[in-house]
Amino acid sequence: MKVYTEISENIDAKNAVVTVGSFDGLHRGHIKILNEVKKTAAGKNGNSFVITFEPHPRFVLSKDFDMKLLTSLDEKKEILEKAGIENLMVINFTKEFSQQTSDQFIKGFIVDKIGAAHMVIGHDHKFGKDRLGDVNILSQVGRLNNFDVTDVSAESLNGEIISSTKIRNALAEGNIDKANLFLGRNYSFSGKVVIGAQRGRTLGFPTANIKLDEPRKAVPKNGVYVVKCYLKEEEHIGIMNLGYRPTFENKHELVLEAHLLNFDRDIYGSEMKIEFVKRLRDEKKFDSKEMLIHQIESDKLEAQKEKITN
């Protein structure tokens, strides 16, 4: 996949079929749009092209808006490439850029810079300072600039329209099953393994404490989860605790720690990807160390069952 920025010149994309959006999460609804882009590009013997923004526009336009990301830019690139997208433009979203009207954006990027032959947009997508960049405006502009427009309908599951907001809400509620269903894959985050309190090792359950690569990433509701842990190409099943370790501490710093089953190796400093498979229980305070050990053993058995069934 070729990656461009807003200042890139000589963009090599023939008969480009373009879609534009923040695409946070790249969920099933987004994948539906990408599939339409690829199908249309194939029909025109052209190239698929995605335009996205970094940072997410809401971080620039709403300074006090406490939104959590479903996908970092690196994750977006990885998912888009796996989805078969040939070209990606990442636009640096600034206050100045946000002042462009839809006409300015379409003329400057879609027409002049990329030379689009076709545009594909989601059912409710609008862009530009004036928020007029919907399918009607695009169709009118397209007729003047020799590109066609396709409007993709919303994707629904169980009678509910899929959206990034609903996935964030599901994660905040600990409903990992719904989040994964709407995403079309397991929700994940990545980070570096750092040295923690090392209390898990004294209990017989060494844990890997994770420092997120993207501090703005959404973290599921506090609790214990069955997870898949990836160290480069290695996959390990594990249990992950998200919370404040109430049995031993009374701190306000969120701790993300994973115990990998049948694993005991020094991996400090390593990069780890965590996929959330299943929520087991809430985080809770135990009256004794022995009760905590008993519960962790029970959690491990549940994780082992999940490994067997998957």
HUDALIN-V451766 format. One record per backbone hydrogen bond with DSSP energy under -1.0 kcal/mol. NH is the residue of the N-H (numbers start at 0). CO is the residue of the C=O. E is the energy in kcal/mol with one decimal. If there is no record, write none. Layout:
# HUDALIN-V451766
NH,CO,E  NH,CO,E
This chain:
# HUDALIN-V451766
1,85,-2.7  3,87,-3.6  7,4,-1.5  12,10,-1.2  16,46,-2.9  17,117,-2.7  18,48,-1.9  20,50,-2.2  27,181,-2.1  30,26,-2.7  31,27,-1.8  32,28,-1.3  33,29,-2.5  34,30,-2.6  35,31,-1.6  36,32,-2.3  37,33,-2.6  38,34,-2.5  39,35,-2.6  40,36,-2.5  41,37,-2.3  42,38,-1.9  43,39,-1.4  45,40,-3.5  46,13,-1.5  48,16,-2.2  49,86,-2.4  50,18,-2.6  51,88,-2.7  53,90,-2.5  58,55,-1.9  60,56,-2.8  61,57,-2.0  64,61,-2.2  66,64,-1.5  68,215,-2.8  75,71,-2.4  76,72,-2.5  77,73,-2.0  78,74,-2.6  79,75,-3.0  80,76,-2.3  81,77,-2.1  82,78,-1.8  83,80,-1.4  84,79,-2.3  87,1,-2.7  88,49,-2.8  89,3,-2.8  90,51,-2.8  92,53,-1.4  97,93,-2.2  98,95,-1.3  99,96,-1.9  104,100,-2.3  105,101,-2.7  106,102,-2.7  107,103,-2.7  108,104,-2.6  109,104,-1.0  110,105,-2.5  111,106,-2.5  113,108,-2.2  115,109,-2.8  116,15,-2.7  117,15,-1.6  118,147,-2.6  119,17,-2.9  120,149,-2.5  124,121,-1.2  128,99,-3.7  130,127,-1.6  132,126,-1.5  133,131,-2.1  137,133,-2.7  138,134,-2.2  139,135,-1.9  140,136,-2.7  141,137,-3.1  142,138,-1.8  143,139,-1.0  144,140,-1.3  146,141,-2.1  147,116,-1.6  149,118,-2.6  151,120,-3.0  156,159,-2.4  159,156,-1.7  161,154,-2.8  166,162,-1.5  167,163,-2.5  168,164,-2.4  169,165,-2.1  170,166,-2.3  171,167,-2.4  172,168,-1.5  173,170,-1.3  174,169,-2.7  175,173,-1.8  178,174,-2.0  179,175,-2.6  180,176,-2.1  181,177,-2.7  182,178,-2.2  183,179,-2.3  188,273,-1.7  190,271,-2.1  191,210,-2.1  192,269,-2.7  193,208,-2.8  202,198,-1.1  204,199,-3.0  207,257,-3.2  209,255,-3.0  210,191,-2.5  212,189,-2.4  216,213,-2.2  217,68,-3.2  220,170,-2.4  222,241,-1.8  223,280,-2.6  224,239,-2.5  225,277,-3.2  226,237,-2.7  227,274,-2.3  228,235,-3.7  229,272,-2.8  230,233,-1.8  233,230,-2.3  235,228,-2.5  237,226,-2.4  238,258,-2.2  239,224,-2.8  240,256,-2.8  241,222,-2.8  242,254,-2.1  247,244,-1.3  248,244,-2.7  254,242,-3.3  256,240,-2.2  257,207,-2.3  258,238,-3.1  260,236,-2.3  268,192,-3.1  269,266,-2.3  271,190,-3.1  272,229,-2.0  273,188,-3.2  274,227,-2.9  275,186,-3.0  276,225,-2.7  277,225,-1.6  279,223,-3.1  280,223,-1.3  291,287,-1.6  292,288,-2.4  293,289,-2.2  294,290,-2.0  295,291,-2.5  296,292,-2.2  297,293,-1.8  298,294,-2.5  299,295,-2.5  300,296,-1.8  301,297,-1.8  302,298,-2.3  303,299,-2.4  304,300,-2.0  305,301,-1.9  306,302,-1.9  307,303,-2.1  308,304,-2.4  309,305,-1.3
